[in-house]
Amino acid sequence: MTTIAAPETFSFGRVISRLFGVLQRNLVTFLLLSLLLVGLPAAVVSFVQLSTMAPLMFAGASGDPSAVMSQAFSPLRLTVGGVGVIVSIVGNATLQGAVIHASVSDLTGRRASFGECLGTGFRFFLPLFCIGFIFGICCFFGFLIFLVPGVLLALAWSVAGPAEVVERTGIFGALGRSVALTRNHRGAILGLVVIYSVAVWIAQSTLSGGVMISFGLGASGLGTQPGGGFQNLMLMQTLIGVVLGTLFASVSSAGIASIYFELRQTKEGIGAEQLASVFD
């Protein structure tokens, strides 16, 4: 295997270009993975939450608050909701591993099948879940103590997932590897995170605003039941949240993989052939 000359600097353009290329070439695979692992569990959790909240919000219309409470918090609903949350946690970690595998494979010139990506996701579910748990807890306390430590920690550990999937470093090894790879490039990564966050905000605001306008213009058709229009609006907003969450779950994981690829080339001069060898 041969190495390539390391690029001089971390490039926003290369990262974004690779990301769009990966998304374009693997759109169907990513959509199917996202729907199976994130979209369906999120829809179940959202349905249970809405069916629990709606009776409580309009309890006055029933005239029997105790009956409403009993219905809203029935064992069946609580069980379904709890299982949905667990499945969502498993699904998100599995999706991260699957998309990282697909993205890195694509960037190294090979196409990973749906089954191969799904298998990789399940194989790396536990370490990715543990990495995410440590990441979340530590960053939470970093934000709680003072904003800057939380941001710096999040940036330092941002490519721990790809490091684990590609290099099989182990949980703490992946965190340490991410610290080393992101050193001197965290400002650039922060810039990409800001761009991504703004794009997500624009998409959410545009769709949510469109729904609010549609419901405002069609108020006469919202229904005659007490609170019916508001419940319909909540349903539409929740649906939009589920759809966008499903889509952006894949985009964020593919973006992190693209950043990881750029860091390996920029800092270590690692070429596509060398990265591809880990999948042989």
DODREN-338101 format. One record per residue (C-alpha): residue number from 0; residue in three letters; chain; x, y, z. Coordinates in pm, whole numbers, padded with zeros to 5 digits. Each point is the difference from the previous one (the first is absolute). Layout:
! DODREN-338101
REC  nr rest kette   east  north     up
REC NUM  ala     A      X      Y      Z
...
END
This chain:
! DODREN-338101
REC  nr rest kette   east  north     up
REC   0  met     A  00000  00000  00000
REC   1  thr     A  00118  00350 -00072
REC   2  thr     A -00072  00325  00175
REC   3  ile     A -00098  00326 -00161
REC   4  ala     A  00137  00343  00072
REC   5  ala     A -00191  00154  00286
REC   6  pro     A -00204  00306 -00095
REC   7  glu     A  00130  00317  00160
REC   8  thr     A -00316  00098  00185
REC   9  phe     A -00337 -00131  00102
REC  10  ser     A -00243  00091 -00279
REC  11  phe     A -00367  00087  00049
REC  12  gly     A -00054 -00049 -00372
REC  13  arg     A  00135 -00355 -00010
REC  14  val     A -00205 -00107  00301
REC  15  ile     A -00325  00143 -00137
REC  16  ser     A  00069 -00129 -00352
REC  17  arg     A  00068 -00351  00131
REC  18  leu     A -00311  00013  00215
REC  19  phe     A -00229  00090 -00291
REC  20  gly     A  00167 -00263 -00216
REC  21  val     A -00050 -00270  00263
REC  22  leu     A -00363  00101  00052
REC  23  gln     A -00070  00001 -00374
REC  24  arg     A  00155 -00341 -00063
REC  25  asn     A -00154 -00167  00306
REC  26  leu     A -00332  00181  00028
REC  27  val     A -00223 -00308 -00019
REC  28  thr     A  00212 -00198  00246
REC  29  phe     A  00010  00288  00249
REC  30  leu     A -00374  00061 -00026
REC  31  leu     A -00079 -00367  00060
REC  32  leu     A  00242 -00021  00294
REC  33  ser     A -00136  00321  00151
REC  34  leu     A -00361 -00107 -00041
REC  35  leu     A  00060 -00343  00152
REC  36  leu     A  00228  00101  00286
REC  37  val     A -00116  00351  00089
REC  38  gly     A -00321  00099 -00179
REC  39  leu     A -00226 -00287  00107
REC  40  pro     A  00109 -00001  00369
REC  41  ala     A -00028  00379  00014
REC  42  ala     A -00350 -00017 -00149
REC  43  val     A -00108 -00251  00264
REC  44  val     A  00141  00211  00285
REC  45  ser     A -00159  00317 -00140
REC  46  phe     A -00338 -00171 -00041
REC  47  val     A  00005 -00120  00360
REC  48  gln     A  00103  00343  00125
REC  49  leu     A -00277  00172 -00195
REC  50  ser     A -00263 -00251  00106
REC  51  thr     A  00108  00052  00361
REC  52  met     A  00018  00379 -00008
REC  53  ala     A -00318  00071 -00195
REC  54  pro     A -00247 -00129  00262
REC  55  leu     A  00180  00193  00272
REC  56  met     A  00000  00325 -00196
REC  57  phe     A -00374 -00023 -00065
REC  58  ala     A -00105 -00170  00323
REC  59  gly     A -00249  00276  00074
REC  60  ala     A -00218 -00109 -00288
REC  61  ser     A -00042 -00354  00133
REC  62  gly     A -00124  00103  00344
REC  63  asp     A  00191 -00291  00162
REC  64  pro     A  00370  00084  00051
REC  65  ser     A  00070 -00320  00194
REC  66  ala     A -00125 -00214 -00287
REC  67  val     A  00211  00203 -00243
REC  68  met     A  00311 -00050  00214
REC  69  ser     A -00064 -00373  00020
REC  70  gln     A -00043 -00020 -00377
REC  71  ala     A  00303  00213 -00080
REC  72  phe     A  00236 -00192  00227
REC  73  ser     A -00131 -00350 -00061
REC  74  pro     A  00256 -00284  00039
REC  75  leu     A -00025 -00079 -00370
REC  76  arg     A  00087  00354 -00107
REC  77  leu     A  00284  00025  00251
REC  78  thr     A  00139 -00336 -00113
REC  79  val     A -00021  00087 -00369
REC  80  gly     A  00159  00339  00066
REC  81  gly     A  00283 -00153  00205
REC  82  val     A  00073 -00264 -00262
REC  83  gly     A -00008  00269 -00267
REC  84  val     A  00258  00208  00185
REC  85  ile     A  00233 -00300  00040
REC  86  val     A -00038 -00091 -00367
REC  87  ser     A  00072  00363 -00094
REC  88  ile     A  00324 -00004  00200
REC  89  val     A  00108 -00327 -00161
REC  90  gly     A -00107  00124 -00343
REC  91  asn     A  00192  00326  00016
REC  92  ala     A  00323 -00170  00105
REC  93  thr     A -00045 -00270 -00265
REC  94  leu     A -00077  00259 -00269
REC  95  gln     A  00314  00192  00090
REC  96  gly     A  00217 -00308 -00050
REC  97  ala     A -00180 -00099 -00320
REC  98  val     A  00027  00345 -00160
REC  99  ile     A  00362  00045  00106
REC 100  his     A  00085 -00334 -00159
REC 101  ala     A -00188  00088 -00320
REC 102  ser     A  00154  00347 -00018
REC 103  val     A  00361 -00105  00057
REC 104  ser     A -00046 -00290 -00243
REC 105  asp     A -00134  00241 -00262
REC 106  leu     A  00282  00248  00056
REC 107  thr     A  00253 -00279 -00053
REC 108  gly     A -00157 -00096 -00331
REC 109  arg     A -00212 -00301  00094
REC 110  arg     A -00377 -00034  00043
REC 111  ala     A -00126 -00170  00314
REC 112  ser     A -00327 -00191 -00023
REC 113  phe     A -00301  00068  00221
REC 114  gly     A  00054 -00329  00184
REC 115  glu     A  00370  00069  00054
REC 116  cys     A -00073  00346  00143
REC 117  leu     A -00274 -00133  00225
REC 118  gly     A  00225 -00280  00123
REC 119  thr     A  00279  00247  00080
REC 120  gly     A -00247  00221  00183
REC 121  phe     A -00117 -00285  00224
REC 122  arg     A  00357 -00122  00053
REC 123  phe     A  00114  00342  00124
REC 124  phe     A -00322  00092  00180
REC 125  leu     A  00131 -00055  00353
REC 126  pro     A  00331  00190 -00027
REC 127  leu     A -00170  00286 -00187
REC 128  phe     A -00273  00013  00261
REC 129  cys     A  00263  00014  00278
REC 130  ile     A  00193  00271 -00186
REC 131  gly     A -00320  00199 -00044
REC 132  phe     A -00092 -00045  00366
REC 133  ile     A  00341  00119  00123
REC 134  phe     A -00008  00282 -00255
REC 135  gly     A -00346  00114  00113
REC 136  ile     A  00065 -00015  00374
REC 137  cys     A  00339  00173 -00012
REC 138  cys     A -00114  00269 -00243
REC 139  phe     A -00312  00061  00209
REC 140  phe     A  00208  00074  00309
REC 141  gly     A  00239  00204 -00214
REC 142  phe     A -00289  00216 -00119
REC 143  leu     A -00141  00013  00352
REC 144  ile     A  00323  00123  00156
REC 145  phe     A  00077  00243 -00279
REC 146  leu     A -00087  00002 -00368
REC 147  val     A  00354 -00004 -00143
REC 148  pro     A  00122 -00329  00158
REC 149  gly     A -00306 -00180 -00133
REC 150  val     A  00055  00132 -00352
REC 151  leu     A  00371 -00084  00004
REC 152  leu     A -00067 -00351  00127
REC 153  ala     A -00268 -00059 -00263
REC 154  leu     A  00238  00113 -00276
REC 155  ala     A  00289 -00208  00137
REC 156  trp     A -00211 -00317  00003
REC 157  ser     A -00191  00072 -00322
REC 158  val     A  00157 -00278 -00211
REC 159  ala     A  00013 -00269  00269
REC 160  gly     A -00273 -00196 -00182
REC 161  pro     A  00185 -00036 -00331
REC 162  ala     A  00324 -00073  00187
REC 163  glu     A -00169 -00295  00171
REC 164  val     A -00169 -00136 -00313
REC 165  val     A  00301  00039 -00231
REC 166  glu     A  00295 -00054  00235
REC 167  arg     A -00166 -00221  00265
REC 168  thr     A  00179  00184  00276
REC 169  gly     A -00238 -00082  00283
REC 170  ile     A -00220  00248  00187
REC 171  phe     A  00264  00204  00181
REC 172  gly     A  00249 -00047 -00279
REC 173  ala     A -00251  00155 -00242
REC 174  leu     A -00046  00302  00227
REC 175  gly     A  00375  00047  00027
REC 176  arg     A  00047 -00052 -00372
REC 177  ser     A -00261  00268 -00070
REC 178  val     A  00180  00243  00229
REC 179  ala     A  00321 -00055 -00196
REC 180  leu     A -00161  00028 -00344
REC 181  thr     A -00198  00315  00075
REC 182  arg     A  00286  00187  00168
REC 183  asn     A  00073  00331 -00181
REC 184  his     A -00310 -00045 -00217
REC 185  arg     A -00283  00045  00251
REC 186  gly     A -00073  00354 -00116
REC 187  ala     A -00064 -00129 -00352
REC 188  ile     A -00220 -00280  00135
REC 189  leu     A -00193  00255  00205
REC 190  gly     A -00061  00200 -00318
REC 191  leu     A -00144 -00309 -00170
REC 192  val     A -00221 -00069  00301
REC 193  val     A -00131  00355 -00013
REC 194  ile     A -00076 -00033 -00374
REC 195  tyr     A -00180 -00329  00062
REC 196  ser     A -00197  00142  00294
REC 197  val     A -00110  00302 -00203
REC 198  ala     A -00111 -00228 -00286
REC 199  val     A -00202 -00214  00242
REC 200  trp     A -00156  00310  00157
REC 201  ile     A -00096  00142 -00339
REC 202  ala     A -00157 -00331 -00108
REC 203  gln     A -00195 -00037  00323
REC 204  ser     A -00112  00363  00003
REC 205  thr     A -00107 -00007 -00364
REC 206  leu     A -00207 -00317  00032
REC 207  ser     A -00144  00094  00340
REC 208  gly     A -00087  00348 -00127
REC 209  gly     A -00168 -00150 -00305
REC 210  val     A -00210 -00226  00221
REC 211  met     A -00102  00291  00226
REC 212  ile     A -00101  00209 -00302
REC 213  ser     A -00193 -00289 -00152
REC 214  phe     A -00190 -00057  00321
REC 215  gly     A -00063  00372  00039
REC 216  leu     A -00141  00032 -00352
REC 217  gly     A -00208 -00313  00038
REC 218  ala     A -00127  00065  00350
REC 219  ser     A -00358 -00055 -00105
REC 220  gly     A  00079 -00361 -00081
REC 221  leu     A  00180 -00093  00319
REC 222  gly     A -00290 -00189  00148
REC 223  thr     A -00278  00055  00246
REC 224  gln     A  00134 -00209  00287
REC 225  pro     A  00141  00193  00300
REC 226  gly     A  00367  00059 -00067
REC 227  gly     A -00021 -00193 -00325
REC 228  gly     A  00189  00259 -00202
REC 229  phe     A  00276  00025  00258
REC 230  gln     A  00034 -00378  00012
REC 231  asn     A  00029 -00011 -00379
REC 232  leu     A  00266  00270  00012
REC 233  met     A  00193 -00193  00267
REC 234  leu     A -00024 -00312 -00217
REC 235  met     A  00139  00181 -00304
REC 236  gln     A  00281  00161  00199
REC 237  thr     A  00092 -00337  00150
REC 238  leu     A -00005 -00164 -00342
REC 239  ile     A  00232  00266 -00138
REC 240  gly     A  00231 -00051  00297
REC 241  val     A  00012 -00375 -00058
REC 242  val     A  00066  00036 -00374
REC 243  leu     A  00274  00260  00045
REC 244  gly     A  00154 -00190  00289
REC 245  thr     A  00011 -00312 -00213
REC 246  leu     A  00165  00180 -00293
REC 247  phe     A  00251  00198  00204
REC 248  ala     A  00103 -00308  00200
REC 249  ser     A  00162 -00139 -00315
REC 250  val     A  00135  00338 -00116
REC 251  ser     A  00175  00066  00333
REC 252  ser     A  00163 -00346  00009
REC 253  ala     A  00112  00031 -00362
REC 254  gly     A  00135  00347  00075
REC 255  ile     A  00202 -00127  00295
REC 256  ala     A  00142 -00275 -00222
REC 257  ser     A  00098  00261 -00260
REC 258  ile     A  00172  00209  00269
REC 259  tyr     A  00185 -00310  00121
REC 260  phe     A  00116 -00077 -00355
REC 261  glu     A  00123  00357 -00042
REC 262  leu     A  00187 -00011  00332
REC 263  arg     A  00173 -00326 -00089
REC 264  gln     A  00118  00146 -00331
REC 265  thr     A  00092  00342  00140
REC 266  lys     A  00189 -00117  00308
REC 267  glu     A  00134 -00341 -00105
REC 268  gly     A  00002 -00002 -00380
REC 269  ile     A -00215 -00313  00000
REC 270  gly     A -00145 -00078 -00342
REC 271  ala     A -00317 -00176 -00106
REC 272  glu     A  00183 -00329 -00064
REC 273  gln     A  00130 -00017  00356
REC 274  leu     A -00340  00074  00151
REC 275  ala     A -00162 -00253 -00233
REC 276  ser     A  00231 -00273  00131
REC 277  val     A -00185 -00009  00333
REC 278  phe     A -00304 -00146 -00177
REC 279  asp     A  00193 -00280 -00171
END
